[in-house]
Amino acid sequence: MPLQRRVPKRGFTNIFKKHYAIINIQDLAAFQVQTVIGPQQLMEAGLVKKLQAGVKLLGDGEIDRPLTVRVHKASASAVQKIQAAGGQVEIIS
């Protein structure tokens, strides 16, 4: 019997999985106060190389300036930290 038939088959690859470009709050320190940050600005700054299914904001790090961030997804801790700094998060659909 051939080897590929003898070896057990395991796992599953979802072909419909969405891959998001990930940024953290600490990466937003390069932007000025009261800046509106969207996917285009993140690509121009070099924080996002390729927009796959969108941009996801994670809450790793700290932020001390009010910013308006427009992303496709955001974690609850990231939204809380940005709102505590006086900024806001807008979800793009």
RAMOUR-V364725 format. One record per backbone hydrogen bond with DSSP energy under -0.5 kcal/mol. NH is the residue of the N-H (numbers start at 0). CO is the residue of the C=O. Records with the same first field share a line. If there is no record, write none. Layout:
NH: CO / CO
//
This chain:
4: 1
5: 1
6: 2
9: 7
13: 11
14: 12
16: 13
19: 17
20: 53
22: 55
24: 57
25: 59
26: 23
27: 24
28: 25
29: 26
30: 27
33: 65
34: 31
36: 34 / 67
37: 35
41: 37
42: 38
43: 39
44: 40
45: 41 / 42
46: 41
47: 41
51: 49 / 53
52: 18
55: 20
56: 72
57: 22 / 55
60: 58
67: 34
68: 66 / 87
69: 36
70: 68 / 89
71: 54
72: 54
74: 56
78: 74
79: 75
80: 76
81: 77
82: 78
83: 79
84: 80
85: 82
86: 81
87: 66
89: 68
91: 70 / 89
//
